[in-house]
Every structure is written in C-alpha cells, then in structure tokens.
Amino acid sequence: MTDVIKAIILGVIEGLTEFLPVSSTGHLILAGNLLSFEGDAAITFKIVIQLGAVMAVLILYWRRYLAIGSNLIRMDFSQSKGLNVIHMILAMLPALILYLLFKDIIKSQLFGPTPVLIGLVAGGLLMIIAARSRKTETADTIDGINYKQAFGIGLFQCLALWPGFSRSGSTISGGLLLGTSQKAAADFTFLISVPVMFGASLLDLYDSRDLLNSDNIILMLIGFTTSFLVAMIAVVTFIKLIKRLRLEWFALYRFVLAALFYLIVIL
C-alpha cells in the first residue's frame, strides 16, 4: 500500500471521528499502527490533518466566530452578552500550558497503541460517570456558560493530551459535571476546537520543521484535504448526534474498540 493511499485512509478516519467523543487521535494512532505508518513525521501528519476536519467547524460556526472577533476588536468582553473571547481563553489556557511543558514526553511516550487503549477505556469511564451525574444544570445553551465553567472545561480538556481520551469526550464530560447541558458543552467544545487545533498544528509543524520535505508536505496536504472534505459531509449530522445521544453509547464503542484491538493486534 502506497503512502498516498495511507494518507487518504487516515484522512477519512479523521474526518469521520473528529466530531464524536471517540478520540480521533486515538483512531489515527491505531490505524497508523495497522498500516505501518509510524514515526516522528507520521506523528506530525496525524496532528496536522486534524486541522482539516476542524476547519469544517469554522464554516459551521462562522457567525459565532465573526461575533467574537468583532467583540475582540472593540475590546468588548461583557459577559452579559453571552459567550466571549474570555471564555475561550480560559478554556484553552490550561491545555496549552501543559502541552508546551510536556509536548516532547507526550509525543515520545503516549503516541502508541497501548497508551491509546488505556485512554479509550479511562475516557469511556469518565463519560459514563458524567452522563450519570445528577448535577443541576445552570447553562442550557452556550451563552449560559460562565467563566468558572469555561475554565473548568479547560481543565478537563487537559485529559485529551493523553491520546485516546478524546478532546470532545473530556470537555463534554467536564461540562456535564460542571452543570452545563450536553448541547451547551458540545457547542462550546467545537467552538474552541478551531483555535486549539490551529495552534497545536502550527506549533508541531514548527517543531518538526527539520523532518519536513516535499514528500511529507504532499502527504499532509492529501490527508488535510481528505479529512476536510469528509468532515464537511459529516459535520452537521455528527454534531447533532453528539448533542442528543447519551455518552454511554460512545463509551461502549470505545470499550469494544479497545478490546478488539487488544485481542487482534496486541495479545
């Protein structure tokens, strides 16, 4: 199998899994292991192509981003008007700081099948706990999320630095445990995904600049484009699904995937 076909397959996987709390990074790592697509350049590839899928979110939420950008230009951060840039900064800051401090350890120690399987199971358990919590809802929509909840969701997002946990799974679970509705947590999760993934991709490209050559760049463009096109087809349906379907069903999928991969590949 050529690297071009592998890039297309991984792009399709990314586009289909980015919007579900099943860990797109975990899926890419497991698929990369099966396809013998591994190494430092492959890690950068798997991070960068996620931005392709996330760009579909930018198109879906463009009005919200435009409003936040307009308020940022006017330096208008009034919480009375709902979600603003301060919410987004509070949610992004914890994971950004931890990633900057531990990115080398994360990439060298956690981008492998075994850590992913652990993350899939642990993240699934967190989702079950969150889905069954009886926390009183104080934010039914994204504009009802307060600064404390935004920061708390940001702390839960730190769990996603462990591949397999899932960024959306961690943040939606955090939102439920902090008193938001699943819909509000999902909207907030996807809204902050664009700046988070854009920053992570640029940082990783810079760190891996010595590994980049024409062949790697072409593969990244193929994977990026594929994930974007697939995500554009799937984004609306999958985001509606994650807002309505209880997290236990996604947790069950994670458990089954982890068990099958362990039995077939590792055992």
SENU-277202 format. One record per residue (C-alpha): residue number from 1; residue in three letters; z, x, y. Coordinates in Angstrom, 2 decimals. Layout:
pos: NUM, code: ALA, z: Z, x: X, y: Y
...
This chain:
pos: 1, code: MET, z: 0.00, x: 0.00, y: 0.00
pos: 2, code: THR, z: -1.01, x: 1.44, y: 3.38
pos: 3, code: ASP, z: 1.42, x: 1.83, y: 6.27
pos: 4, code: VAL, z: -0.63, x: -0.69, y: 8.27
pos: 5, code: ILE, z: -0.06, x: -3.39, y: 5.64
pos: 6, code: LYS, z: 3.63, x: -2.48, y: 5.51
pos: 7, code: ALA, z: 3.83, x: -2.81, y: 9.31
pos: 8, code: ILE, z: 2.23, x: -6.27, y: 9.14
pos: 9, code: ILE, z: 4.59, x: -7.41, y: 6.35
pos: 10, code: LEU, z: 7.63, x: -6.21, y: 8.28
pos: 11, code: GLY, z: 6.29, x: -7.86, y: 11.45
pos: 12, code: VAL, z: 6.01, x: -11.19, y: 9.63
pos: 13, code: ILE, z: 9.54, x: -10.82, y: 8.23
pos: 14, code: GLU, z: 10.88, x: -10.05, y: 11.70
pos: 15, code: GLY, z: 9.10, x: -12.99, y: 13.29
pos: 16, code: LEU, z: 10.48, x: -15.39, y: 10.67
pos: 17, code: THR, z: 14.08, x: -14.15, y: 10.63
pos: 18, code: GLU, z: 14.83, x: -13.27, y: 14.26
pos: 19, code: PHE, z: 15.81, x: -16.84, y: 15.19
pos: 20, code: LEU, z: 18.00, x: -17.54, y: 12.18
pos: 21, code: PRO, z: 21.55, x: -16.21, y: 11.60
pos: 22, code: VAL, z: 20.48, x: -14.25, y: 8.52
pos: 23, code: SER, z: 20.08, x: -10.80, y: 10.13
pos: 24, code: SER, z: 16.50, x: -9.81, y: 10.90
pos: 25, code: THR, z: 17.57, x: -6.15, y: 10.96
pos: 26, code: GLY, z: 19.11, x: -6.53, y: 7.52
pos: 27, code: HIS, z: 15.92, x: -8.09, y: 6.19
pos: 28, code: LEU, z: 13.83, x: -5.28, y: 7.67
pos: 29, code: ILE, z: 16.06, x: -2.63, y: 6.09
pos: 30, code: LEU, z: 15.99, x: -4.28, y: 2.66
pos: 31, code: ALA, z: 12.23, x: -4.87, y: 2.88
pos: 32, code: GLY, z: 11.71, x: -1.31, y: 4.07
pos: 33, code: ASN, z: 13.62, x: -0.06, y: 1.04
pos: 34, code: LEU, z: 11.42, x: -2.10, y: -1.30
pos: 35, code: LEU, z: 8.27, x: -0.89, y: 0.49
pos: 36, code: SER, z: 9.45, x: 2.75, y: 0.65
pos: 37, code: PHE, z: 9.19, x: 2.54, y: 4.43
pos: 38, code: GLU, z: 12.25, x: 4.52, y: 5.50
pos: 39, code: GLY, z: 13.29, x: 7.49, y: 7.62
pos: 40, code: ASP, z: 14.06, x: 8.09, y: 11.30
pos: 41, code: ALA, z: 10.65, x: 6.90, y: 12.51
pos: 42, code: ALA, z: 10.97, x: 3.77, y: 10.35
pos: 43, code: ILE, z: 14.38, x: 3.00, y: 11.89
pos: 44, code: THR, z: 12.87, x: 3.15, y: 15.37
pos: 45, code: PHE, z: 9.99, x: 0.95, y: 14.18
pos: 46, code: LYS, z: 12.42, x: -1.67, y: 12.86
pos: 47, code: ILE, z: 14.30, x: -1.77, y: 16.17
pos: 48, code: VAL, z: 11.23, x: -1.86, y: 18.40
pos: 49, code: ILE, z: 9.35, x: -4.63, y: 16.58
pos: 50, code: GLN, z: 12.34, x: -6.94, y: 17.06
pos: 51, code: LEU, z: 11.44, x: -6.97, y: 20.73
pos: 52, code: GLY, z: 8.13, x: -8.58, y: 19.79
pos: 53, code: ALA, z: 9.89, x: -11.58, y: 18.29
pos: 54, code: VAL, z: 12.41, x: -11.73, y: 21.12
pos: 55, code: MET, z: 9.59, x: -11.91, y: 23.68
pos: 56, code: ALA, z: 8.89, x: -15.39, y: 22.32
pos: 57, code: VAL, z: 12.33, x: -16.35, y: 23.65
pos: 58, code: LEU, z: 11.33, x: -15.10, y: 27.09
pos: 59, code: ILE, z: 8.42, x: -17.54, y: 27.07
pos: 60, code: LEU, z: 10.56, x: -20.41, y: 25.77
pos: 61, code: TYR, z: 13.35, x: -19.93, y: 28.32
pos: 62, code: TRP, z: 11.23, x: -18.72, y: 31.25
pos: 63, code: ARG, z: 12.58, x: -21.33, y: 33.66
pos: 64, code: ARG, z: 16.16, x: -20.25, y: 32.95
pos: 65, code: TYR, z: 15.31, x: -16.55, y: 33.40
pos: 66, code: LEU, z: 13.47, x: -17.38, y: 36.63
pos: 67, code: ALA, z: 16.53, x: -19.23, y: 37.96
pos: 68, code: ILE, z: 18.88, x: -16.39, y: 37.01
pos: 69, code: GLY, z: 16.53, x: -13.84, y: 38.57
pos: 70, code: SER, z: 16.31, x: -15.90, y: 41.75
pos: 71, code: ASN, z: 20.10, x: -16.13, y: 41.98
pos: 72, code: LEU, z: 20.37, x: -12.39, y: 41.37
pos: 73, code: ILE, z: 18.00, x: -11.65, y: 44.24
pos: 74, code: ARG, z: 20.04, x: -13.92, y: 46.54
pos: 75, code: MET, z: 23.29, x: -12.42, y: 45.18
pos: 76, code: ASP, z: 24.40, x: -15.97, y: 44.37
pos: 77, code: PHE, z: 26.80, x: -15.82, y: 41.41
pos: 78, code: SER, z: 28.55, x: -19.15, y: 41.95
pos: 79, code: GLN, z: 29.95, x: -20.37, y: 38.61
pos: 80, code: SER, z: 29.86, x: -23.94, y: 39.90
pos: 81, code: LYS, z: 26.11, x: -23.86, y: 39.37
pos: 82, code: GLY, z: 26.45, x: -23.09, y: 35.69
pos: 83, code: LEU, z: 25.25, x: -20.04, y: 33.84
pos: 84, code: ASN, z: 24.56, x: -16.99, y: 35.98
pos: 85, code: VAL, z: 23.96, x: -13.27, y: 35.66
pos: 86, code: ILE, z: 27.69, x: -12.51, y: 35.43
pos: 87, code: HIS, z: 27.90, x: -14.49, y: 32.18
pos: 88, code: MET, z: 25.06, x: -12.41, y: 30.78
pos: 89, code: ILE, z: 26.55, x: -9.09, y: 31.89
pos: 90, code: LEU, z: 29.93, x: -9.98, y: 30.38
pos: 91, code: ALA, z: 28.25, x: -10.92, y: 27.09
pos: 92, code: MET, z: 26.09, x: -7.79, y: 26.90
pos: 93, code: LEU, z: 28.53, x: -5.13, y: 28.09
pos: 94, code: PRO, z: 30.81, x: -4.71, y: 25.01
pos: 95, code: ALA, z: 27.99, x: -4.16, y: 22.50
pos: 96, code: LEU, z: 26.09, x: -1.94, y: 24.94
pos: 97, code: ILE, z: 29.08, x: 0.37, y: 25.40
pos: 98, code: LEU, z: 29.77, x: 0.58, y: 21.66
pos: 99, code: TYR, z: 26.10, x: 1.20, y: 20.87
pos: 100, code: LEU, z: 25.91, x: 4.05, y: 23.40
pos: 101, code: LEU, z: 29.04, x: 5.60, y: 21.91
pos: 102, code: PHE, z: 28.16, x: 5.21, y: 18.23
pos: 103, code: LYS, z: 24.37, x: 4.83, y: 18.01
pos: 104, code: ASP, z: 23.93, x: 8.07, y: 16.04
pos: 105, code: ILE, z: 26.53, x: 7.02, y: 13.46
pos: 106, code: ILE, z: 25.05, x: 3.53, y: 13.24
pos: 107, code: LYS, z: 21.53, x: 4.80, y: 12.61
pos: 108, code: SER, z: 22.53, x: 7.55, y: 10.18
pos: 109, code: GLN, z: 25.19, x: 5.70, y: 8.18
pos: 110, code: LEU, z: 24.51, x: 1.96, y: 8.38
pos: 111, code: PHE, z: 20.72, x: 1.63, y: 8.14
pos: 112, code: GLY, z: 20.71, x: 1.42, y: 4.37
pos: 113, code: PRO, z: 20.75, x: -1.31, y: 1.68
pos: 114, code: THR, z: 24.45, x: -1.05, y: 0.75
pos: 115, code: PRO, z: 25.82, x: -1.47, y: 4.32
pos: 116, code: VAL, z: 23.38, x: -4.36, y: 4.83
pos: 117, code: LEU, z: 24.64, x: -6.16, y: 1.71
pos: 118, code: ILE, z: 28.21, x: -5.74, y: 2.94
pos: 119, code: GLY, z: 27.17, x: -7.10, y: 6.34
pos: 120, code: LEU, z: 25.39, x: -10.09, y: 4.82
pos: 121, code: VAL, z: 28.47, x: -11.12, y: 2.85
pos: 122, code: ALA, z: 31.01, x: -10.39, y: 5.61
pos: 123, code: GLY, z: 28.86, x: -12.14, y: 8.21
pos: 124, code: GLY, z: 28.46, x: -15.13, y: 5.90
pos: 125, code: LEU, z: 32.23, x: -15.41, y: 5.51
pos: 126, code: LEU, z: 32.65, x: -15.28, y: 9.30
pos: 127, code: MET, z: 30.11, x: -18.09, y: 9.70
pos: 128, code: ILE, z: 31.93, x: -20.27, y: 7.17
pos: 129, code: ILE, z: 35.25, x: -19.70, y: 8.95
pos: 130, code: ALA, z: 33.66, x: -20.53, y: 12.33
pos: 131, code: ALA, z: 31.89, x: -23.65, y: 11.03
pos: 132, code: ARG, z: 35.12, x: -24.98, y: 9.57
pos: 133, code: SER, z: 37.28, x: -24.18, y: 12.57
pos: 134, code: ARG, z: 38.74, x: -27.09, y: 14.47
pos: 135, code: LYS, z: 38.62, x: -25.54, y: 17.92
pos: 136, code: THR, z: 38.43, x: -28.11, y: 20.72
pos: 137, code: GLU, z: 35.03, x: -27.98, y: 22.39
pos: 138, code: THR, z: 35.18, x: -27.10, y: 26.08
pos: 139, code: ALA, z: 31.48, x: -26.23, y: 26.52
pos: 140, code: ASP, z: 28.92, x: -28.65, y: 25.13
pos: 141, code: THR, z: 25.98, x: -27.04, y: 26.94
pos: 142, code: ILE, z: 25.11, x: -23.52, y: 28.01
pos: 143, code: ASP, z: 26.11, x: -24.30, y: 31.61
pos: 144, code: GLY, z: 29.60, x: -25.21, y: 30.44
pos: 145, code: ILE, z: 30.32, x: -21.71, y: 29.12
pos: 146, code: ASN, z: 32.90, x: -19.94, y: 31.28
pos: 147, code: TYR, z: 33.30, x: -16.22, y: 31.93
pos: 148, code: LYS, z: 36.07, x: -15.81, y: 29.35
pos: 149, code: GLN, z: 33.95, x: -17.40, y: 26.64
pos: 150, code: ALA, z: 30.92, x: -15.30, y: 27.63
pos: 151, code: PHE, z: 32.95, x: -12.10, y: 27.32
pos: 152, code: GLY, z: 34.45, x: -13.27, y: 24.02
pos: 153, code: ILE, z: 30.98, x: -13.98, y: 22.64
pos: 154, code: GLY, z: 30.04, x: -10.48, y: 23.78
pos: 155, code: LEU, z: 32.91, x: -9.06, y: 21.74
pos: 156, code: PHE, z: 31.68, x: -10.92, y: 18.67
pos: 157, code: GLN, z: 28.20, x: -9.55, y: 19.33
pos: 158, code: CYS, z: 29.63, x: -6.08, y: 18.65
pos: 159, code: LEU, z: 29.79, x: -7.04, y: 14.95
pos: 160, code: ALA, z: 25.99, x: -7.16, y: 14.94
pos: 161, code: LEU, z: 25.88, x: -3.39, y: 15.43
pos: 162, code: TRP, z: 26.57, x: -3.35, y: 11.68
pos: 163, code: PRO, z: 23.17, x: -4.28, y: 10.16
pos: 164, code: GLY, z: 23.41, x: -7.43, y: 8.08
pos: 165, code: PHE, z: 25.99, x: -9.19, y: 10.24
pos: 166, code: SER, z: 23.27, x: -10.81, y: 12.40
pos: 167, code: ARG, z: 23.49, x: -10.93, y: 16.17
pos: 168, code: SER, z: 22.90, x: -14.69, y: 16.34
pos: 169, code: GLY, z: 25.27, x: -15.30, y: 13.42
pos: 170, code: SER, z: 28.04, x: -13.27, y: 15.07
pos: 171, code: THR, z: 27.62, x: -14.73, y: 18.55
pos: 172, code: ILE, z: 27.24, x: -18.34, y: 17.43
pos: 173, code: SER, z: 30.30, x: -17.95, y: 15.21
pos: 174, code: GLY, z: 32.15, x: -16.44, y: 18.15
pos: 175, code: GLY, z: 31.11, x: -19.31, y: 20.37
pos: 176, code: LEU, z: 32.38, x: -21.90, y: 17.89
pos: 177, code: LEU, z: 35.72, x: -20.06, y: 17.57
pos: 178, code: LEU, z: 35.99, x: -19.89, y: 21.36
pos: 179, code: GLY, z: 35.33, x: -23.58, y: 21.96
pos: 180, code: THR, z: 31.60, x: -23.93, y: 22.60
pos: 181, code: SER, z: 29.31, x: -26.29, y: 20.75
pos: 182, code: GLN, z: 26.86, x: -24.80, y: 18.26
pos: 183, code: LYS, z: 23.99, x: -25.80, y: 20.54
pos: 184, code: ALA, z: 25.54, x: -24.09, y: 23.57
pos: 185, code: ALA, z: 26.31, x: -20.95, y: 21.58
pos: 186, code: ALA, z: 22.77, x: -20.85, y: 20.18
pos: 187, code: ASP, z: 21.16, x: -21.25, y: 23.61
pos: 188, code: PHE, z: 23.39, x: -18.53, y: 25.05
pos: 189, code: THR, z: 22.68, x: -16.25, y: 22.09
pos: 190, code: PHE, z: 18.92, x: -16.45, y: 22.50
pos: 191, code: LEU, z: 19.09, x: -16.20, y: 26.28
pos: 192, code: ILE, z: 20.91, x: -12.85, y: 26.18
pos: 193, code: SER, z: 18.71, x: -11.57, y: 23.35
pos: 194, code: VAL, z: 15.85, x: -10.51, y: 25.63
pos: 195, code: PRO, z: 17.74, x: -8.04, y: 27.87
pos: 196, code: VAL, z: 19.79, x: -6.82, y: 24.88
pos: 197, code: MET, z: 16.78, x: -6.08, y: 22.68
pos: 198, code: PHE, z: 14.69, x: -4.79, y: 25.60
pos: 199, code: GLY, z: 17.41, x: -2.27, y: 26.47
pos: 200, code: ALA, z: 18.00, x: -1.29, y: 22.84
pos: 201, code: SER, z: 14.28, x: -0.77, y: 22.21
pos: 202, code: LEU, z: 13.76, x: 1.38, y: 25.31
pos: 203, code: LEU, z: 16.85, x: 3.45, y: 24.54
pos: 204, code: ASP, z: 15.79, x: 4.00, y: 20.95
pos: 205, code: LEU, z: 12.24, x: 4.91, y: 21.96
pos: 206, code: TYR, z: 13.62, x: 7.49, y: 24.37
pos: 207, code: ASP, z: 16.00, x: 8.94, y: 21.78
pos: 208, code: SER, z: 13.18, x: 9.09, y: 19.22
pos: 209, code: ARG, z: 10.51, x: 10.41, y: 21.59
pos: 210, code: ASP, z: 10.10, x: 13.62, y: 19.54
pos: 211, code: LEU, z: 9.22, x: 11.53, y: 16.47
pos: 212, code: LEU, z: 6.54, x: 9.52, y: 18.21
pos: 213, code: ASN, z: 2.92, x: 10.32, y: 17.54
pos: 214, code: SER, z: -0.30, x: 8.33, y: 17.69
pos: 215, code: ASP, z: 0.09, x: 7.03, y: 14.13
pos: 216, code: ASN, z: 3.69, x: 5.85, y: 14.69
pos: 217, code: ILE, z: 2.81, x: 4.24, y: 18.00
pos: 218, code: ILE, z: -0.09, x: 2.34, y: 16.41
pos: 219, code: LEU, z: 2.18, x: 1.08, y: 13.62
pos: 220, code: MET, z: 4.76, x: -0.05, y: 16.18
pos: 221, code: LEU, z: 2.10, x: -1.92, y: 18.14
pos: 222, code: ILE, z: 0.88, x: -3.61, y: 14.96
pos: 223, code: GLY, z: 4.42, x: -4.60, y: 13.95
pos: 224, code: PHE, z: 5.28, x: -5.69, y: 17.51
pos: 225, code: THR, z: 2.17, x: -7.85, y: 17.81
pos: 226, code: THR, z: 2.60, x: -9.40, y: 14.37
pos: 227, code: SER, z: 6.25, x: -10.26, y: 14.96
pos: 228, code: PHE, z: 5.40, x: -11.75, y: 18.37
pos: 229, code: LEU, z: 2.61, x: -13.96, y: 17.01
pos: 230, code: VAL, z: 4.68, x: -15.18, y: 14.04
pos: 231, code: ALA, z: 7.68, x: -15.76, y: 16.31
pos: 232, code: MET, z: 5.61, x: -17.81, y: 18.73
pos: 233, code: ILE, z: 4.71, x: -20.13, y: 15.87
pos: 234, code: ALA, z: 8.26, x: -20.32, y: 14.50
pos: 235, code: VAL, z: 10.47, x: -20.14, y: 17.59
pos: 236, code: VAL, z: 10.74, x: -23.80, y: 18.60
pos: 237, code: THR, z: 11.23, x: -25.12, y: 15.05
pos: 238, code: PHE, z: 13.73, x: -22.44, y: 14.06
pos: 239, code: ILE, z: 15.82, x: -22.66, y: 17.23
pos: 240, code: LYS, z: 16.07, x: -26.44, y: 16.75
pos: 241, code: LEU, z: 17.10, x: -25.79, y: 13.15
pos: 242, code: ILE, z: 19.87, x: -23.38, y: 14.05
pos: 243, code: LYS, z: 21.28, x: -25.85, y: 16.58
pos: 244, code: ARG, z: 21.51, x: -28.67, y: 14.01
pos: 245, code: LEU, z: 22.07, x: -27.12, y: 10.59
pos: 246, code: ARG, z: 25.64, x: -26.17, y: 9.73
pos: 247, code: LEU, z: 26.28, x: -22.45, y: 9.44
pos: 248, code: GLU, z: 27.47, x: -22.76, y: 5.83
pos: 249, code: TRP, z: 23.85, x: -23.21, y: 4.68
pos: 250, code: PHE, z: 22.81, x: -19.95, y: 6.28
pos: 251, code: ALA, z: 25.88, x: -18.27, y: 4.79
pos: 252, code: LEU, z: 24.84, x: -19.50, y: 1.34
pos: 253, code: TYR, z: 21.38, x: -17.99, y: 1.81
pos: 254, code: ARG, z: 22.96, x: -14.68, y: 2.81
pos: 255, code: PHE, z: 25.13, x: -14.63, y: -0.30
pos: 256, code: VAL, z: 22.17, x: -15.39, y: -2.57
pos: 257, code: LEU, z: 20.01, x: -12.72, y: -0.92
pos: 258, code: ALA, z: 22.75, x: -10.10, y: -1.21
pos: 259, code: ALA, z: 23.38, x: -10.96, y: -4.87
pos: 260, code: LEU, z: 19.68, x: -10.89, y: -5.82
pos: 261, code: PHE, z: 19.01, x: -7.59, y: -4.08
pos: 262, code: TYR, z: 22.10, x: -6.04, y: -5.67
pos: 263, code: LEU, z: 21.19, x: -7.23, y: -9.16
pos: 264, code: ILE, z: 17.48, x: -6.40, y: -8.97
pos: 265, code: VAL, z: 17.46, x: -3.17, y: -6.95
pos: 266, code: ILE, z: 20.87, x: -1.52, y: -6.86
pos: 267, code: LEU, z: 22.51, x: -2.40, y: -10.19
